[in-house]
Amino acid sequence: MGNGDKDQRQIVCWASPGCKMYCGLIAERENGKLVRLSPNPDYPSLNKGCADRMPHHIKWLYSDIQIKKPLKRVGERGEGRWEEISWDTALDEIAAKLAELKGKYGPETLSVTEGTYRSDIYGIRTRFLNLFGNPSNIGCAGTICHCNTTALSLALIGTAQGGRHSVMPKCAVIHGTDVKQTAPLAWNRMKKLHDEGKVKIILIDPRKTSVGDDADLWLRIRPGTDTALLLGWINVIIAEELYDKEFVRDHTHGFEELKARAAEYTPEKVSEITWVPKELIVESARMYATNFPAELKDASSTDMLGRNSIRVEQARVCLRALTGNLKVGGGETAEGPGPIKDGAFAVRDSMLQMAEALPRDMRKKQIGSDRFKLMTWPAYEIMAPIYEKTYNVPFPQSAHSFLSVQPLIWKAIIERDPYPITANITWGSNPLLNSGDTKLVYKALKSPNLELSVVSELVMTPTAMLADYVLPAASKLEKPMCETHEDFSPVMKVSERAADPVGERREEYLMWKGLAERLGFGEHFPWKDEEDLADYRLKPIGLTFKEAATKVYVIKSKEPWTYDKINPNTGKPTGFATVSGKVELYSNVLEKLGYDPLPYYEEPPISPYSTPELATEYPYILITGGNFRPMFHSENRQLKVGTREQYPWPLMDIHHETAAKHGIENGDWVFVETPKGVIRQKARVSDEIDPRVINVQSHWWYPELPHREPWLGGLWESNCNVLTPSDDVEMLDPVTGGWPMRALLCKIYKAPVMP
């Protein structure tokens, strides 16, 4: 530690403006200002900084793109006219309006929209909503990004994770993710093992992606048919008796029922559905099952299928269980909550949420909970008592796993059905870019029915451009960290802040605390700031925030809580916190909620086979998304901070035969059209995508364009969600309400050269 006006901080680079790799860094400061970032040699992880994002963080932080003071709209929404106000004025006015609307329409009139893991205080957000009396009307991109699969894991395994990679696998199934782009440091380690002949790699993806040249097998799947493929694997593994008979016998529920269901998915039938040759289906199933331990490495691509999405993850959990990869010593050992020391838990998100403060009759008012039940209160009512009896810790309602259905929130604003949503707080999110059906979101955010729209943000996004108030949030560089990854993880990560907040930016805890104080329940937010809150969270395990952030970094239980651990509450092996006490191949929770308890495949609602007439006009299958560096979702798009310069334009992938048919050459601007709208992106022509499939990149906007109507930072130009639907409830996943962003239909045509 330095002296005087110079010092060092030990930090973790995560989310805004970084990614999800949790690199350990040393932050050098002068007078509280960040001047240098470098790898932390003492950090207990091999992730210690990247070359394409980390070097630009300082320039990003101190650029003129940052929002530094609270802003209040002047004039109409979208005119781009603002006045600077004080934090006290902003919170006074927002709280007064919330109180007025609550008195008029009830506490359910408020909704909260948020992104995937842009904060470590989701328990505080839930605490605020429960005390406000709101039934958790939370719209979140997490419904189509891991939170849906986490909710299913809670039902099938009894933990808030789908399995943790505990050993280096001998087989890695890379399913719908480009690991080289999303986790390059992890990919480098995997590639080294592959080059040494220590790991097999199976790629399941319509695109070859940047890891494809290293894959032993590439299954070029038809978009949207992933569940059929995985059920085909289950068929082969059971038929050839490649499963772990002891683990299946002792620790799973519903094997015979799954066996009967999988028998319907022969390699021949699955090949017809998926476009993958039957020989490749059999070979890949054998490779996965016979190379133990194995890992199913997935991302959010299949979470975005709408109808079918949750069944993909259900099939994955079944495969992990059948092959024994969920057992102790397996490739993805499932663990219960933590960290624990001397029988005491560190304070997890669930221990902050105060679910008991919400009147039980309000739970029924949660938007979408009458139909989409796995991520809403009906599932909570079944699972919480089992989880809490097993682990003696509250069930994680505060995690993203329990959310309203975001498209239904937009409709409730517009149509006031089932009741009026008149206030919305968006934090850590840009729904005009990350939510399906941009036109629907735009209509809601512009609606006069929305009487209060508040956005907490780092930079002026298209969503913030339509707000009534914009509050300047502290980025991850400007705040401390103490997190359990929304209670998905049994470990806790802790980090110092790298720099003092720029301007008047504040930790978002202070926003919730300030509103709570003005609304009459501030006594439940006694911590002065997030560092004080972190001290509170760590005290039960005998640590202070400073000790944890500078010496420990990552806090784990000495003895992880697995199914074979003797439970101190019962004196018996813990088992799994499920209805049956086992891994549920046949889901009792899904059955109790009125859904099919077994995985199954259903043809996508829009496809060449389910909508052949539409396919005559829109002949190509459209997929959207796919992360690419140095971008991180809709972040890092600004010029003059070193990231956009590396990747200046959006690229759409097209097979060279398809391109030639339309007179398109590499680098041409191309229009991509669906029944919902038209965008344009530049062509990237190759043979590494199926000729019947078009891939467009997601989250594209152009911050250098005007921040007012009709431009809104280039919102309509290349944004893939102009193309995607979410207004038809029949297209949503029937279990979670996830909306479709892939496996759609489109047409393409060359765009004229602009003068």
C-alpha positions in Angstrom: 0.0 0.0 0.0 1.4 3.4 -1.0 1.6 6.6 1.0 0.1 10.1 0.6 -2.0 10.7 -2.4 -0.9 7.5 -4.2 -2.2 4.0 -3.3 -3.2 0.7 -4.7 -6.5 -1.2 -4.7 -7.0 -5.0 -5.3 -10.0 -5.3 -7.5 -12.0 -7.7 -9.6 -12.9 -6.7 -13.1 -16.5 -7.8 -13.7 -19.5 -6.7 -15.7 -19.6 -3.0 -16.6 -17.3 -2.1 -18.2 -15.7 -5.6 -18.3 -17.3 -9.0 -18.7 -18.0 -12.1 -16.6 -14.5 -13.5 -16.2 -13.7 -11.9 -12.8 -10.1 -11.1 -13.5 -8.0 -10.1 -10.6 -6.2 -6.8 -11.0 -4.2 -4.2 -9.2 -5.6 -0.6 -9.5 -3.1 2.1 -9.0 -4.5 5.5 -7.9 -3.5 9.1 -7.5 -5.8 11.3 -5.4 -8.5 8.7 -5.8 -8.2 8.7 -9.6 -7.4 5.4 -11.4 -4.2 5.7 -13.4 -3.1 2.1 -14.1 -4.5 -1.4 -14.1 -2.3 -4.5 -14.0 -2.6 -8.2 -13.2 -2.8 -9.2 -9.5 -0.2 -12.0 -9.0 -1.9 -13.0 -5.7 -5.4 -13.4 -7.1 -6.5 -17.0 -6.7 -7.6 -17.4 -10.4 -5.8 -17.8 -13.7 -7.9 -14.9 -15.0 -5.8 -11.8 -14.7 -6.8 -9.4 -17.5 -7.5 -9.3 -21.2 -5.9 -7.4 -24.0 -9.0 -5.9 -25.8 -11.1 -4.5 -22.9 -9.0 -3.9 -19.8 -6.5 -1.5 -21.3 -9.3 0.8 -22.3 -11.2 0.9 -18.9 -9.4 4.1 -17.7 -10.1 6.0 -20.9 -13.7 4.8 -20.7 -14.2 5.8 -17.1 -12.9 9.4 -17.6 -14.4 10.1 -21.0 -17.1 12.6 -21.6 -19.6 9.9 -22.3 -20.3 9.3 -18.6 -23.4 10.6 -16.9 -22.1 12.6 -13.9 -25.2 14.3 -12.4 -28.9 13.5 -12.0 -30.9 14.6 -15.0 -34.6 15.5 -15.3 -36.4 15.5 -18.6 -37.5 18.9 -20.0 -40.1 18.7 -22.8 -41.4 15.5 -24.3 -39.8 12.1 -24.0 -37.3 11.7 -26.7 -36.6 15.4 -27.4 -33.2 15.1 -25.7 -33.7 18.1 -23.4 -32.5 17.8 -19.8 -31.8 19.8 -16.8 -29.3 18.9 -14.1 -30.8 18.6 -10.6 -29.5 17.5 -7.2 -29.7 13.9 -5.9 -32.0 15.1 -3.1 -34.4 16.8 -5.5 -34.4 13.7 -7.8 -35.1 11.3 -5.0 -37.7 13.6 -3.4 -39.6 13.9 -6.6 -39.4 10.2 -7.6 -40.5 9.1 -4.2 -43.4 11.5 -4.1 -44.6 10.3 -7.5 -44.2 6.6 -6.4 -46.3 7.3 -3.3 -49.0 9.1 -5.3 -49.2 6.2 -7.8 -49.2 3.6 -5.1 -52.1 5.4 -3.4 -54.0 5.5 -6.6 -53.3 2.1 -8.1 -51.7 0.0 -5.4 -48.1 -1.1 -4.9 -48.3 -3.5 -7.9 -48.3 -0.4 -10.2 -44.5 -0.3 -10.0 -42.3 -2.4 -12.3 -38.5 -2.8 -12.3 -36.5 -3.7 -15.4 -32.9 -4.8 -15.3 -30.2 -6.6 -17.2 -28.2 -9.7 -16.5 -25.9 -9.3 -13.6 -25.0 -5.7 -13.6 -25.1 -5.5 -9.8 -24.3 -7.4 -6.7 -27.2 -6.1 -4.6 -30.2 -7.9 -6.0 -31.2 -8.8 -2.5 -31.5 -5.1 -1.7 -33.7 -4.5 -4.8 -36.0 -7.3 -3.6 -36.0 -6.0 -0.1 -37.2 -2.7 -1.4 -40.0 -4.2 -3.5 -41.2 -6.5 -0.7 -41.3 -3.6 1.8 -43.0 -1.4 -0.9 -45.7 -4.2 -1.2 -44.8 -5.0 -4.8 -45.3 -8.6 -5.9 -41.9 -8.7 -7.7 -43.0 -7.2 -11.0 -39.4 -7.5 -12.3 -38.7 -7.6 -16.0 -35.3 -8.9 -16.8 -33.1 -10.1 -19.7 -32.2 -12.9 -17.2 -35.4 -14.7 -18.3 -33.6 -15.4 -21.6 -30.1 -15.5 -20.1 -29.3 -18.2 -17.4 -31.9 -17.2 -14.8 -34.5 -19.5 -16.5 -32.1 -22.4 -16.4 -31.1 -21.6 -12.8 -34.8 -21.7 -11.8 -35.1 -25.1 -13.4 -31.9 -26.2 -11.6 -33.6 -25.3 -8.3 -36.5 -27.5 -9.3 -34.5 -30.5 -10.6 -31.3 -30.4 -8.4 -32.3 -28.2 -5.5 -29.5 -25.8 -5.9 -29.4 -22.4 -7.7 -26.9 -23.6 -10.2 -26.9 -26.2 -12.9 -23.7 -27.8 -11.7 -20.2 -26.4 -11.0 -17.2 -27.3 -13.0 -15.0 -28.9 -10.3 -12.4 -30.8 -12.3 -10.8 -30.4 -15.7 -13.1 -32.3 -18.1 -12.0 -35.0 -20.6 -14.8 -34.0 -22.8 -16.2 -30.5 -23.3 -19.4 -30.0 -25.1 -19.5 -26.4 -26.3 -23.2 -25.8 -26.9 -24.3 -22.6 -28.6 -21.5 -20.5 -27.4 -18.3 -19.1 -28.8 -16.0 -19.6 -25.8 -13.1 -17.9 -27.5 -15.2 -14.7 -27.6 -17.0 -15.0 -24.2 -14.2 -16.5 -22.1 -10.9 -16.3 -24.0 -8.7 -17.0 -21.0 -10.7 -20.1 -20.2 -10.6 -21.1 -23.8 -6.8 -20.8 -24.0 -6.5 -23.3 -21.2 -9.0 -25.7 -22.8 -7.3 -25.4 -26.2 -3.9 -26.3 -24.6 -5.4 -29.4 -23.0 -7.0 -30.3 -26.3 -3.7 -29.9 -28.2 -2.1 -32.2 -25.6 -4.8 -34.8 -26.3 -6.3 -34.5 -22.8 -9.8 -33.3 -23.8 -12.3 -34.0 -26.5 -14.3 -31.1 -27.9 -17.8 -31.3 -29.3 -19.3 -28.2 -30.9 -23.1 -27.9 -31.2 -23.9 -24.8 -33.2 -25.4 -23.7 -36.5 -22.2 -21.7 -36.9 -18.7 -23.1 -36.8 -17.6 -20.2 -34.5 -14.0 -19.4 -33.7 -13.5 -22.6 -31.7 -14.7 -24.9 -34.5 -11.3 -25.6 -36.0 -10.3 -27.2 -32.7 -13.5 -29.3 -32.3 -13.3 -33.1 -32.7 -16.9 -33.1 -33.8 -19.1 -30.2 -35.2 -22.8 -30.8 -35.1 -24.3 -28.2 -37.4 -27.7 -28.2 -35.9 -30.9 -26.6 -37.2 -31.7 -23.7 -34.9 -34.3 -24.4 -32.3 -34.0 -28.2 -32.4 -31.5 -28.6 -29.5 -33.9 -30.5 -27.2 -34.4 -33.2 -29.9 -30.7 -33.6 -30.3 -30.1 -34.0 -26.6 -33.0 -36.4 -26.3 -31.3 -38.4 -29.1 -28.2 -38.5 -27.0 -30.2 -39.7 -24.0 -31.7 -42.4 -26.2 -28.2 -43.7 -27.3 -26.7 -43.5 -23.8 -29.6 -45.5 -22.2 -29.9 -48.0 -25.1 -26.2 -48.7 -25.1 -26.1 -48.7 -21.2 -23.4 -46.0 -21.1 -25.0 -44.3 -18.1 -23.7 -44.4 -14.5 -26.0 -47.2 -13.1 -25.0 -46.6 -9.5 -25.6 -42.9 -9.5 -28.9 -43.3 -11.4 -30.1 -46.0 -9.0 -29.2 -44.2 -5.8 -29.6 -40.5 -6.7 -32.1 -39.9 -9.4 -35.9 -40.0 -9.6 -37.8 -41.0 -12.8 -35.3 -43.0 -14.8 -37.9 -45.4 -16.3 -40.2 -42.5 -17.3 -37.2 -40.7 -19.0 -36.2 -43.9 -20.7 -39.6 -44.3 -22.2 -39.7 -40.7 -23.3 -36.2 -40.9 -24.9 -37.2 -44.1 -26.8 -39.3 -41.8 -29.0 -36.2 -39.9 -30.1 -34.3 -42.4 -32.2 -31.1 -41.2 -34.1 -33.0 -41.5 -37.3 -35.9 -39.3 -36.2 -33.6 -36.8 -34.5 -31.5 -36.5 -37.7 -34.6 -35.6 -39.6 -35.5 -32.9 -37.1 -32.1 -31.4 -36.5 -30.3 -31.8 -39.9 -27.4 -33.6 -38.0 -26.5 -36.9 -39.6 -27.5 -39.9 -37.5 -24.0 -41.3 -37.4 -22.8 -38.1 -35.9 -25.5 -38.1 -33.3 -24.5 -41.6 -32.2 -20.8 -40.8 -32.3 -21.1 -37.6 -30.3 -23.3 -39.2 -27.6 -20.8 -42.0 -27.1 -17.9 -39.5 -26.9 -19.7 -37.5 -24.3 -20.7 -40.5 -22.2 -17.5 -42.4 -22.3 -15.0 -39.6 -21.5 -15.6 -39.0 -17.8 -15.6 -36.4 -16.4 -17.4 -34.3 -19.0 -18.8 -30.8 -19.1 -21.8 -29.4 -21.0 -20.5 -25.8 -21.6 -23.5 -23.7 -22.6 -24.3 -20.0 -22.7 -27.6 -18.2 -23.2 -28.3 -19.1 -26.9 -30.8 -21.8 -26.2 -32.4 -19.7 -23.4 -33.5 -17.4 -26.2 -35.6 -19.9 -28.2 -38.9 -18.9 -26.7 -41.1 -22.0 -26.9 -38.7 -25.0 -26.2 -36.0 -23.1 -24.3 -36.5 -24.5 -20.9 -36.7 -28.1 -22.2 -33.1 -27.8 -23.6 -31.8 -27.2 -20.1 -34.0 -30.0 -18.7 -32.4 -32.4 -21.1 -28.9 -31.1 -20.2 -29.6 -31.8 -16.5 -30.8 -35.3 -17.3 -27.5 -35.9 -19.3 -25.4 -34.6 -16.4 -27.2 -37.0 -14.0 -27.2 -40.0 -16.3 -23.5 -39.8 -16.9 -22.6 -39.2 -13.3 -21.2 -35.8 -13.9 -23.3 -34.3 -11.1 -21.8 -36.6 -8.5 -18.9 -35.8 -6.3 -15.8 -36.0 -8.5 -17.9 -35.5 -11.6 -17.3 -32.7 -14.2 -20.2 -30.5 -12.9 -20.6 -31.4 -9.2 -23.7 -29.8 -7.8 -23.2 -27.8 -4.6 -25.6 -26.3 -2.1 -25.3 -22.8 -0.7 -22.3 -21.2 1.0 -19.9 -20.0 2.1 -20.1 -21.4 5.7 -17.7 -21.1 8.5 -18.3 -22.9 11.9 -21.9 -23.5 10.9 -22.7 -19.9 10.0 -23.5 -18.6 6.6 -22.1 -15.4 5.1 -25.2 -13.2 4.4 -26.4 -14.3 1.1 -28.8 -12.3 -1.1 -31.7 -14.5 0.2 -31.0 -13.4 3.7 -31.5 -9.7 2.7 -34.7 -10.1 0.7 -37.3 -10.0 3.5 -39.9 -12.1 1.7 -41.9 -12.2 4.9 -42.6 -8.5 4.5 -44.8 -9.0 1.4 -48.4 -9.8 2.2 -49.2 -13.3 0.9 -52.2 -12.1 -1.1 -50.0 -9.8 -3.1 -48.0 -12.7 -4.6 -50.9 -13.6 -6.8 -50.7 -10.2 -8.5 -47.3 -10.8 -9.9 -47.5 -10.2 -13.7 -47.5 -13.5 -15.6 -47.6 -15.8 -12.5 -50.9 -17.3 -13.5 -49.5 -18.9 -16.6 -45.7 -18.8 -16.5 -45.1 -20.4 -13.2 -41.5 -21.7 -12.8 -39.9 -18.2 -12.3 -42.7 -16.7 -10.3 -44.4 -17.2 -6.9 -46.2 -20.5 -7.6 -42.9 -22.3 -7.9 -41.5 -20.5 -4.9 -44.4 -21.8 -2.8 -43.4 -25.4 -3.7 -39.7 -25.2 -3.5 -38.9 -22.7 -0.7 -40.0 -25.0 2.2 -37.9 -27.9 0.9 -34.9 -25.7 0.3 -35.1 -24.0 3.7 -35.6 -27.3 5.5 -32.6 -28.8 3.8 -30.1 -25.9 4.2 -31.6 -23.8 6.9 -31.2 -20.7 4.8 -33.9 -18.7 3.0 -34.8 -19.7 -0.5 -33.3 -17.2 -3.1 -36.3 -15.2 -4.2 -34.0 -12.2 -4.5 -32.0 -13.9 -7.3 -33.1 -13.3 -10.9 -34.7 -16.8 -10.8 -38.0 -15.3 -9.8 -39.1 -12.7 -12.3 -42.2 -11.4 -14.0 -42.7 -11.9 -17.7 -41.1 -8.9 -19.2 -43.2 -8.7 -22.4 -46.3 -8.8 -20.2 -45.0 -5.8 -18.3 -44.8 -3.8 -21.5 -48.4 -4.9 -22.4 -49.6 -3.9 -18.9 -48.2 -0.4 -19.4 -49.8 -0.1 -22.8 -53.1 -1.9 -22.2 -53.5 -1.6 -18.4 -54.1 -5.4 -18.3 -54.3 -7.1 -15.9 -53.9 -3.8 -14.0 -52.1 -0.5 -14.7 -48.3 -0.4 -14.6 -47.7 3.3 -14.3 -44.1 3.5 -12.9 -40.9 1.8 -14.0 -37.4 1.9 -12.6 -34.7 0.6 -15.0 -31.3 -0.1 -13.5 -28.3 -1.8 -15.1 -30.3 -2.5 -18.3 -31.0 -1.2 -21.8 -34.3 -3.0 -22.7 -34.6 -1.1 -26.1 -31.6 -3.2 -27.1 -31.8 -6.4 -24.9 -35.5 -7.1 -24.9 -37.4 -8.7 -27.7 -39.7 -6.7 -30.0 -38.1 -3.2 -29.9 -41.3 -1.6 -31.2 -43.3 -3.0 -28.3 -40.8 -1.7 -25.7 -40.6 1.7 -27.4 -44.4 1.9 -27.4 -44.5 1.2 -23.6 -41.7 3.6 -22.7 -43.3 6.4 -24.7 -46.8 5.6 -23.5 -48.6 8.4 -21.5 -49.8 5.5 -19.3 -46.3 5.3 -17.9 -46.4 8.3 -15.6 -42.9 7.8 -14.1 -39.9 6.3 -15.9 -36.6 6.3 -14.0 -33.3 5.0 -15.4 -30.1 4.5 -13.4 -27.2 4.4 -15.9 -23.6 4.9 -16.6 -23.9 6.5 -20.1 -26.9 7.8 -22.1 -28.4 4.7 -23.7 -31.5 4.7 -26.0 -33.6 3.6 -23.0 -32.3 6.5 -20.9 -33.1 8.9 -23.7 -36.8 8.2 -23.1 -36.7 8.5 -19.3 -38.2 11.2 -17.0 -35.2 11.0 -14.7 -31.7 9.6 -15.3 -29.6 8.9 -12.2 -25.8 8.6 -12.5 -24.8 5.1 -11.3 -21.3 4.2 -10.1 -19.7 1.6 -12.4 -18.0 -1.5 -11.1 -14.7 0.4 -11.1 -16.2 3.0 -8.8 -17.8 0.7 -6.2 -16.8 -2.2 -3.9 -18.0 -5.7 -4.6 -19.4 -8.4 -2.3 -21.4 -11.0 -4.1 -22.7 -14.6 -4.4 -23.7 -14.1 -8.1 -27.3 -13.6 -7.2 -27.1 -16.7 -4.9 -26.3 -18.9 -8.0 -22.9 -19.6 -6.5 -21.8 -21.2 -3.2 -18.8 -18.9 -3.0 -18.5 -15.2 -2.2 -16.2 -12.8 -4.2 -15.0 -9.5 -2.7 -13.3 -6.6 -4.2 -12.2 -3.0 -3.4 -13.3 -0.1 -5.5 -10.8 0.9 -8.1 -11.5 4.7 -8.2 -13.6 7.3 -6.4 -16.9 7.9 -8.2 -16.8 10.3 -11.1 -18.9 13.5 -10.6 -22.0 12.7 -8.5 -22.2 9.1 -9.5 -23.5 6.8 -6.6 -23.7 3.2 -5.7 -27.1 1.9 -6.6 -27.7 0.8 -3.0 -27.9 4.5 -2.1 -30.7 4.9 -4.7 -32.8 2.2 -3.1 -31.9 3.4 0.4 -32.8 7.0 -0.5 -36.2 6.0 -1.9 -36.9 3.7 1.1 -36.2 6.5 3.5 -38.6 8.9 1.7 -41.3 6.2 1.4 -41.3 5.4 5.2 -39.3 2.2 5.5 -35.8 3.5 5.6 -35.1 1.8 9.0 -34.7 -1.5 7.0 -31.7 0.0 5.1 -29.4 0.8 8.0 -26.1 0.4 6.2 -24.5 3.7 5.2 -23.1 2.4 1.9 -22.1 -0.8 0.1 -18.9 -1.3 2.0 -20.8 -1.1 5.3 -23.3 -3.6 3.8 -20.3 -5.9 2.9 -19.0 -5.8 6.4 -22.5 -6.9 7.6 -22.5 -9.7 5.1 -19.1 -11.0 6.1 -19.4 -10.7 9.9 -21.0 -14.1 10.5 -17.9 -15.8 9.1 -15.5 -13.7 11.0 -14.2 -11.4 8.2 -14.3 -7.7 7.6 -14.7 -6.3 4.1 -11.1 -5.0 4.1 -9.7 -8.3 5.1 -11.7 -10.2 2.5 -11.0 -7.8 -0.3 -7.2 -7.6 0.2 -6.3 -11.1 1.5 -9.0 -13.6 0.6 -10.7 -12.4 -2.5 -12.8 -15.6 -3.1 -14.4 -17.1 0.0 -15.3 -20.8 -0.1 -16.5 -23.3 2.4 -13.8 -25.7 3.6 -16.3 -28.5 3.1 -18.6 -27.8 0.1 -22.2 -28.7 0.7 -23.0 -31.7 -1.6 -25.6 -34.4 -1.5 -23.3 -36.8 0.5 -22.5 -34.2 3.2 -24.0 -35.1 6.6 -26.6 -32.4 7.2 -26.2 -31.0 10.7 -30.0 -30.4 10.8 -30.8 -34.1 10.3 -27.6 -36.1 11.0 -28.2 -37.8 7.6 -26.7 -37.3 4.1 -28.2 -34.1 2.7 -29.4 -35.5 -0.6 -30.9 -33.0 -3.1 -33.2 -30.2 -2.0 -36.0 -31.5 -4.3 -39.5 -33.0 -3.7 -38.0 -36.5 -4.0 -34.7 -35.7 -2.4 -33.0 -36.8 -5.6 -32.0 -35.4 -9.0 -35.4 -35.3 -10.7 -35.2 -36.7 -14.2 -39.0 -36.6 -13.9 -39.8 -33.3 -12.3 -42.3 -33.2 -9.5 -42.3 -29.4 -9.4 -43.1 -29.1 -13.1 -45.9 -31.7 -12.6 -47.3 -29.8 -9.6 -47.3 -26.6 -11.7 -49.3 -28.3 -14.5 -46.5 -28.9 -17.0 -45.1 -32.0 -18.6 -42.6 -33.4 -16.1 -40.3 -34.8 -18.7 -38.3 -33.1 -21.5 -39.8 -33.1 -25.0 -39.2 -31.4 -28.3 -41.8 -29.1 -29.9 -41.3 -27.6 -33.4 -40.6 -23.9 -33.2 -43.8 -21.8 -33.7 -42.1 -20.1 -36.7 -40.1 -22.5 -38.9 -40.0 -23.9 -42.5 -42.2 -26.8 -41.2 -44.7 -25.1 -38.8 -45.3 -22.1 -41.0 -44.5 -23.2 -44.6 -46.5 -20.4 -46.2 -44.5 -17.8 -44.3 -41.3 -19.6 -45.3 -42.0 -19.0 -48.9 -41.6 -15.2 -48.4 -39.0 -15.5 -45.6 -36.9 -18.5 -46.6 -34.0 -18.4 -44.2 -33.8 -19.3 -40.5 -32.7 -16.3 -38.5 -30.6 -16.5 -35.3 -29.5 -13.4 -33.4 -26.8 -12.7 -30.9 -23.5 -14.4 -30.3 -21.1 -12.4 -28.2 -18.0 -10.9 -29.8 -15.1 -9.0 -28.4 -14.5 -6.3 -27.3 -18.3 -5.7 -27.0 -20.2 -6.8 -23.9 -23.9 -6.8 -24.8 -24.8 -3.2 -25.6 -21.8 -1.8 -23.9 -18.4 -0.6 -25.3 -20.1 0.9 -28.4 -18.7 4.4 -28.0 -16.0 5.8 -30.2 -12.8 7.4 -28.8 -12.5 5.0 -25.9 -10.7 2.2 -27.7 -13.3 -0.5 -28.0 -15.6 0.5 -30.9 -12.5 1.3 -33.0 -11.6 -2.5 -32.8 -15.1 -3.5 -34.1 -16.7 -0.5 -35.9 -19.7 -2.1 -37.7 -22.2 -5.0 -37.1 -21.6 -8.2 -39.1 -24.1 -10.7 -40.2 -23.0 -14.2 -41.2 -24.1 -15.7 -44.5 -23.0 -18.8 -46.4 -21.1 -18.0 -49.6 -23.7 -19.9 -51.7 -26.5 -17.9 -50.2 -24.6 -14.7 -50.7 -23.9 -15.5 -54.4 -27.6 -16.1 -54.9 -28.4 -12.6 -53.8 -25.4 -10.8 -55.4 -23.9 -10.1 -52.0 -20.1 -9.9 -51.4 -18.1 -9.8 -48.3 -18.4 -6.4 -46.6 -21.6 -5.4 -48.4 -24.4 -3.8 -46.4 -27.4 -6.2 -46.3 -31.0 -5.7 -45.3 -32.4 -8.4 -43.1 -36.2 -8.5 -42.8 -38.8 -10.3 -40.8 -42.6 -9.6 -40.4 -41.6 -7.4 -37.5 -39.2 -5.0 -39.3 -36.0 -4.4 -41.2 -32.4 -3.7 -40.2 -29.1 -3.6 -42.0 -25.7 -5.1 -41.2 -22.5 -5.8 -43.1 -22.1 -9.3 -44.7 -19.4 -11.7 -43.4 -19.4 -14.4 -46.1 -18.0 -17.8 -45.3 -18.7 -21.6 -45.5 -19.0 -21.7 -41.6 -22.7 -21.4 -41.4 -25.5 -23.5 -42.8 -26.7 -22.1 -46.2 -30.3 -22.0 -44.9 -29.3 -19.9 -41.8 -28.6 -16.2 -41.3 -26.9 -14.9 -38.1 -27.1 -11.2 -37.1 -25.3 -9.7 -34.2 -27.1 -8.3 -31.3 -27.2 -5.1 -29.2 -26.0 -2.8 -32.0 -26.5 1.0 -31.6 -24.5 4.0 -32.6 -23.9 6.4 -29.7 -22.3 8.9 -32.0 -25.7 9.5 -33.7 -28.1 12.1 -32.2 -29.6 11.3 -28.8 -33.1 12.4 -29.8 -36.0 11.3 -31.9 -36.0 9.8 -34.5 -32.4 8.7 -34.1 -32.2 7.7 -30.4 -28.5 6.8 -30.9 -29.1 4.7 -34.0 -31.7 2.5 -32.2 -33.5 1.4 -35.4 -30.5 0.9 -37.7 -28.9 -2.4 -36.9 -30.6 -3.6 -33.7 -31.6 -7.2 -34.1 -34.6 -6.9 -31.8 -36.3 -4.8 -34.3 -36.7 -8.2 -36.0 -37.9 -10.3 -33.0 -41.4 -10.8 -31.7 -42.5 -10.9 -28.1 -46.1 -9.6 -28.3 -47.6 -13.0 -29.1 -48.0 -14.9 -25.8 -48.2 -18.2 -27.6 -44.6 -17.8 -28.8 -43.2 -17.5 -25.3 -41.7 -20.4 -23.4 -44.8 -21.9 -21.6 -42.9 -22.5 -18.4 -40.9 -19.3 -17.9 -42.3 -16.8 -20.4 -39.0 -16.4 -22.2 -39.3 -14.7 -25.6 -37.9 -15.9 -28.9 -34.8 -14.3 -30.4 -33.6 -17.3 -32.4 -35.1 -19.9 -34.8 -37.2 -17.3 -36.6 -37.6 -16.7 -40.3 -36.2 -13.9 -42.4 -35.3 -12.7 -45.9 -32.3 -10.8 -47.1 -31.4 -8.4 -49.9 -28.5 -6.3 -50.7 -28.7 -2.7 -49.5 -27.9 0.1 -51.9 -24.6 1.9 -51.6 -25.2 5.1 -49.6 -24.1 8.3 -51.2 
